[in-house]
C-alpha cells in the first residue's frame, strides 16, 4: 500500500532542493502579484505605441497616374559610319614622268596648293614651235587684210604700159609684113612669125592688165577667211599646249588631308592614274542605314542627335538617298556633323529615329511591372487602400519606361516601384505621387 507522502510528486530545485507539491503551489501564489503587475505595464505600453504609429502591415507606396495615349513613339537606334563630305583620288590629267611630289600621307593641304609636277621639256618645245607658227600666220593675215601696197600697184601699171608698147611695135611690124607679103617681097613664113610675135605681145598685155586689176581690187575675202582659220587653229594648238603644261602640275581641289600616297618621284604615270587620296577636312558626314518606314519620318534640314564614341553631337539631315542599299536593304540617311578635331572618318555613329505607330496604351515605369504566369505581366494599382493587379501586355520597353496595354483604366494610380514587395489585396497607403509617364517624359 502506497502512502500519501510517497504519492506526492517531487520537484527538483536549481540547487537540488526537494519541495513538496504544497510548497511549490505556495511559492507560485506568492509570485502572482508581481507577474500580473508586469503584464499590465506591457499591455499599457503596447496600447500607447499603437495609437502613435500605423499598423505594421500597411505599406507606404509611390504611385504614378496611368495616362492613356493613342500613338506609340517607337524609338530605334541605327548604326552608321562617319565619312568625309568629299573624298577624291587625285591624278595628273596627262601622262608623263613624275619629277616632284611635295605632299605625303597625313599632310593637311589648302585648296590650290601644288602637290606634284611632271617632266614638261617636250611640252615646252611644242609650245615654242606653236607660238612661232602662230606669229607667222597672224602676220600673213594682217597682210591680206591690208591689201597690196601702192608701190606694187604702180609697178604693175608700169609693166602694163611696157607690154602695151611692145604690143604696138609688134602690130606695126605685122602691118609692114603684110604689105611686103602682098608684093611677094617676103615669104609667107616671115609674115607668120611676125603675126605670132604680135599675138604673144597682146597676150602679155592682157595678163599684166588682169594682175593690175587684181591688185587694185585688193585681196579676196576667201583668202582672208582661210588665213584667219589657219591663225585660229594655231591659237588652239598654243592654248592646248598651255593647258597640258598646267595639267602637268597637280593641285589640291579643296582643303583637306592626304590619306594615301600611291606613287613616288621617277614613276612614269598613265593618264588618270591615282597619285594621292584626299579627304575634305572642313566637315564630316554620317551615313546611317535604316528601314524605309523609319526614314519616312525624317525630312532634310531636320535636327537630330547622334552618338559618337559615347558622346552626343547635334546633327542635321542633309539628304536621303532615294534607293535601297542592295546588300543591307536599308535606305541611307546622310547627316551633316559639325567639325570636331576629335572626330575621324570611319568612326561608328549611332542615331535614334522615332517612328510613330497608331496604338492606344499607357507609358508606365518599367519598375512597376511584375511577371505573371505563362509569360504575362501585370501592374499593381491602389484601389480603396488595397493592392489590385491589372493584367497588361508589354509592347515596348525604353530603358526605365515601358509601353503597355490591357485591363488598366485611365487615371488609375499605378504603383511606380517595389512591385516585388507587395501582393494582391495588401493594405497600402500612398506616400507620394509621380508625374504621369508620357511619350516625351521619362520617370526619374
ZAMARGU-4260 file (C-alpha; in steps of 0.2 Angstrom, whole numbers, plus 5000, padded with zeros to 4 digits):
<rodrens>
0) 5000/5000/5000 | 5007/5017/4995 | 5007/5031/5007 | 5001/5049/5004 | 5018/5055/5006
5) 5025/5044/4993 | 5012/5048/4980 | 5016/5067/4980 | 5027/5072/4966 | 5044/5078/4970
10) 5051/5095/4962 | 5069/5097/4959 | 5075/5115/4963 | 5090/5123/4955 | 5101/5119/4970
15) 5094/5101/4970 | 5082/5106/4985 | 5067/5095/4985 | 5050/5103/4988 | 5033/5096/4990
20) 5018/5100/4979 | 5011/5111/4993 | 5027/5121/4994 | 5028/5123/4976 | 5010/5130/4974
25) 5013/5141/4989 | 5028/5148/4980 | 5019/5151/4964 | 5004/5160/4973 | 5016/5172/4981
30) 5024/5177/4964 | 5007/5180/4955 | 5005/5199/4960 | 5022/5203/4953 | 5018/5194/4937
35) 5001/5202/4935 | 5009/5220/4938 | 5022/5216/4924 | 5009/5210/4911 | 4998/5226/4914
40) 5013/5238/4911 | 5017/5229/4895 | 4999/5230/4889 | 4999/5248/4893 | 5015/5252/4883
45) 5008/5242/4868 | 4992/5252/4868 | 5001/5269/4868 | 5013/5263/4854 | 4998/5258/4843
50) 4990/5275/4845 | 5005/5284/4839 | 5011/5273/4823 | 5000/5265/4809 | 4998/5246/4809
55) 5014/5237/4804 | 5005/5228/4789 | 5001/5245/4780 | 5015/5248/4767 | 5018/5266/4760
60) 5020/5266/4741 | 5024/5279/4727 | 5011/5279/4713 | 5010/5287/4695 | 4994/5290/4687
65) 4990/5280/4671 | 4989/5292/4657 | 4982/5284/4640 | 4990/5289/4623 | 4984/5285/4606
70) 5001/5285/4597 | 5016/5274/4601 | 5033/5283/4598 | 5044/5269/4594 | 5062/5273/4595
75) 5075/5263/4587 | 5094/5265/4587 | 5103/5263/4570 | 5121/5262/4566 | 5131/5270/4553
80) 5149/5277/4548 | 5157/5293/4549 | 5164/5298/4532 | 5172/5313/4524 | 5160/5325/4515
85) 5171/5324/4500 | 5184/5311/4495 | 5194/5312/4479 | 5208/5301/4471 | 5220/5314/4463
90) 5229/5311/4447 | 5238/5320/4433 | 5227/5324/4418 | 5242/5320/4406 | 5254/5306/4405
95) 5272/5309/4410 | 5287/5306/4422 | 5285/5312/4440 | 5299/5324/4444 | 5292/5331/4461
100) 5279/5326/4474 | 5278/5339/4489 | 5265/5330/4500 | 5264/5315/4510 | 5251/5304/4520
105) 5244/5314/4534 | 5248/5331/4527 | 5235/5345/4528 | 5234/5355/4512 | 5225/5370/4506
110) 5214/5372/4490 | 5225/5376/4475 | 5241/5370/4484 | 5254/5362/4472 | 5256/5343/4476
115) 5267/5337/4462 | 5274/5340/4444 | 5278/5331/4428 | 5293/5332/4416 | 5287/5346/4404
120) 5303/5348/4392 | 5294/5341/4377 | 5279/5352/4380 | 5289/5367/4382 | 5297/5364/4365
125) 5280/5361/4357 | 5273/5377/4364 | 5288/5387/4357 | 5285/5380/4340 | 5267/5383/4340
130) 5269/5401/4346 | 5281/5404/4331 | 5269/5397/4318 | 5255/5407/4326 | 5266/5423/4324
135) 5269/5419/4306 | 5251/5416/4302 | 5245/5431/4311 | 5257/5442/4301 | 5251/5435/4284
140) 5233/5438/4290 | 5237/5456/4293 | 5245/5457/4276 | 5230/5450/4267 | 5218/5462/4277
145) 5229/5477/4272 | 5230/5473/4254 | 5244/5477/4241 | 5255/5492/4243 | 5253/5507/4232
150) 5271/5504/4226 | 5266/5487/4220 | 5251/5494/4210 | 5262/5507/4202 | 5274/5494/4197
155) 5260/5484/4189 | 5254/5498/4180 | 5271/5502/4173 | 5273/5484/4167 | 5256/5485/4158
160) 5262/5501/4149 | 5278/5492/4144 | 5270/5477/4137 | 5257/5488/4128 | 5271/5497/4119
165) 5279/5481/4114 | 5262/5475/4108 | 5260/5491/4097 | 5278/5489/4090 | 5273/5471/4085
170) 5257/5477/4077 | 5266/5490/4066 | 5279/5477/4061 | 5265/5465/4057 | 5256/5478/4046
175) 5273/5481/4036 | 5275/5462/4034 | 5258/5461/4027 | 5262/5474/4013 | 5278/5465/4009
180) 5270/5448/4008 | 5257/5455/3996 | 5271/5461/3984 | 5280/5445/3987 | 5294/5454/3994
185) 5295/5442/4009 | 5289/5425/4011 | 5273/5420/4020 | 5284/5411/4033 | 5291/5428/4039
190) 5274/5435/4040 | 5268/5421/4051 | 5282/5424/4063 | 5278/5442/4065 | 5260/5438/4067
195) 5265/5426/4081 | 5275/5439/4090 | 5261/5451/4089 | 5249/5439/4097 | 5261/5435/4111
200) 5264/5453/4115 | 5245/5456/4115 | 5243/5441/4127 | 5256/5448/4139 | 5247/5464/4140
205) 5231/5455/4145 | 5240/5446/4159 | 5248/5461/4166 | 5232/5471/4165 | 5222/5457/4174
210) 5236/5457/4188 | 5234/5476/4189 | 5216/5474/4191 | 5218/5461/4205 | 5230/5472/4214
215) 5218/5487/4213 | 5203/5476/4219 | 5213/5470/4234 | 5215/5453/4242 | 5200/5441/4240
220) 5189/5438/4255 | 5191/5420/4253 | 5210/5421/4256 | 5207/5432/4271 | 5195/5419/4279
225) 5207/5405/4275 | 5221/5413/4283 | 5211/5418/4298 | 5205/5400/4300 | 5224/5395/4300
230) 5228/5408/4313 | 5214/5401/4324 | 5220/5383/4323 | 5237/5388/4328 | 5230/5398/4343
235) 5220/5382/4348 | 5237/5372/4347 | 5245/5385/4358 | 5231/5385/4371 | 5231/5366/4371
240) 5249/5366/4374 | 5247/5378/4388 | 5233/5368/4396 | 5244/5352/4395 | 5258/5361/4404
245) 5245/5366/4418 | 5239/5348/4419 | 5257/5343/4422 | 5255/5352/4439 | 5245/5343/4452
250) 5235/5354/4463 | 5223/5351/4478 | 5205/5354/4473 | 5199/5358/4490 | 5206/5360/4508
255) 5209/5343/4516 | 5221/5330/4522 | 5231/5317/4512 | 5226/5300/4517 | 5236/5290/4505
260) 5251/5292/4493 | 5252/5279/4479 | 5267/5284/4469 | 5285/5292/4471 | 5296/5303/4460
265) 5303/5295/4445 | 5287/5285/4441 | 5280/5286/4423 | 5261/5288/4426 | 5247/5285/4414
270) 5233/5297/4411 | 5221/5296/4426 | 5232/5285/4437 | 5229/5290/4456 | 5243/5298/4465
275) 5235/5304/4481 | 5219/5301/4490 | 5212/5317/4498 | 5198/5319/4510 | 5189/5336/4515
280) 5194/5342/4532 | 5180/5355/4534 | 5166/5344/4538 | 5161/5326/4541 | 5145/5316/4536
285) 5137/5302/4545 | 5129/5288/4533 | 5116/5278/4543 | 5106/5264/4535 | 5088/5262/4541
290) 5072/5254/4535 | 5061/5265/4523 | 5047/5266/4536 | 5059/5274/4549 | 5067/5285/4536
295) 5050/5292/4530 | 5048/5301/4547 | 5064/5312/4543 | 5065/5327/4532 | 5080/5336/4525
300) 5085/5350/4537 | 5079/5342/4552 | 5090/5342/4568 | 5095/5325/4576 | 5106/5320/4590
305) 5119/5306/4586 | 5131/5297/4597 | 5150/5295/4593 | 5162/5287/4605 | 5150/5289/4619
310) 5147/5307/4616 | 5132/5316/4609 | 5133/5328/4594 | 5120/5339/4585 | 5117/5334/4568
315) 5107/5340/4553 | 5098/5328/4540 | 5107/5334/4524 | 5099/5322/4512 | 5090/5305/4510
320) 5096/5293/4497 | 5082/5288/4485 | 5087/5270/4483 | 5090/5255/4494 | 5107/5248/4498
325) 5107/5231/4488 | 5117/5222/4502 | 5108/5229/4518 | 5091/5233/4510 | 5091/5249/4520
330) 5090/5267/4515 | 5104/5278/4518 | 5102/5295/4528 | 5116/5307/4526 | 5119/5318/4542
335) 5130/5333/4542 | 5141/5333/4558 | 5149/5349/4565 | 5168/5349/4563 | 5177/5342/4579
340) 5196/5338/4579 | 5192/5323/4589 | 5182/5315/4576 | 5190/5304/4562 | 5182/5297/4547
345) 5177/5279/4549 | 5171/5280/4567 | 5154/5272/4571 | 5139/5283/4573 | 5123/5279/4582
350) 5107/5288/4579 | 5089/5286/4587 | 5075/5288/4575 | 5057/5289/4582 | 5043/5281/4572
355) 5025/5285/4577 | 5013/5270/4577 | 4994/5272/4580 | 4991/5262/4595 | 4982/5265/4611
360) 4991/5261/4628 | 5000/5268/4643 | 5018/5273/4647 | 5022/5266/4664 | 5038/5265/4674
365) 5047/5248/4670 | 5049/5245/4688 | 5030/5244/4691 | 5029/5228/4680 | 5028/5211/4689
370) 5029/5195/4680 | 5013/5183/4679 | 5011/5166/4674 | 5013/5160/4656 | 5023/5175/4651
375) 5010/5188/4656 | 5014/5204/4665 | 5004/5214/4677 | 5004/5231/4686 | 4998/5235/4703
380) 4986/5249/4707 | 4979/5256/4723 | 4960/5254/4725 | 4952/5259/4741 | 4968/5257/4751
385) 4971/5239/4744 | 4983/5232/4730 | 4974/5226/4715 | 4983/5218/4700 | 4979/5223/4682
390) 4985/5211/4668 | 4994/5220/4654 | 5004/5217/4638 | 5021/5224/4636 | 5023/5232/4619
395) 5039/5242/4620 | 5052/5244/4633 | 5063/5260/4633 | 5075/5260/4647 | 5066/5264/4663
400) 5049/5266/4655 | 5038/5254/4646 | 5023/5255/4634 | 5008/5243/4639 | 4990/5240/4636
405) 4977/5229/4644 | 4965/5230/4658 | 4972/5246/4666 | 4960/5261/4666 | 4965/5279/4663
410) 4969/5288/4678 | 4972/5273/4690 | 4986/5276/4702 | 5000/5263/4697 | 5012/5258/4710
415) 5028/5265/4702 | 5041/5254/4710 | 5044/5240/4723 | 5031/5228/4715 | 5041/5213/4721
420) 5037/5219/4739 | 5018/5218/4738 | 5005/5206/4734 | 4987/5207/4728 | 4975/5213/4742
425) 4988/5220/4753 | 4984/5236/4763 | 4994/5251/4757 | 4995/5270/4759 | 5000/5282/4745
430) 5016/5291/4751 | 5019/5301/4736 | 5014/5303/4718 | 5025/5305/4702 | 5020/5314/4686
435) 5012/5303/4673 | 5024/5295/4661 | 5021/5301/4643 | 5029/5299/4626 | 5040/5314/4629
440) 5044/5312/4648 | 5053/5298/4657 | 5052/5293/4675 | 5067/5299/4686
</rodrens>
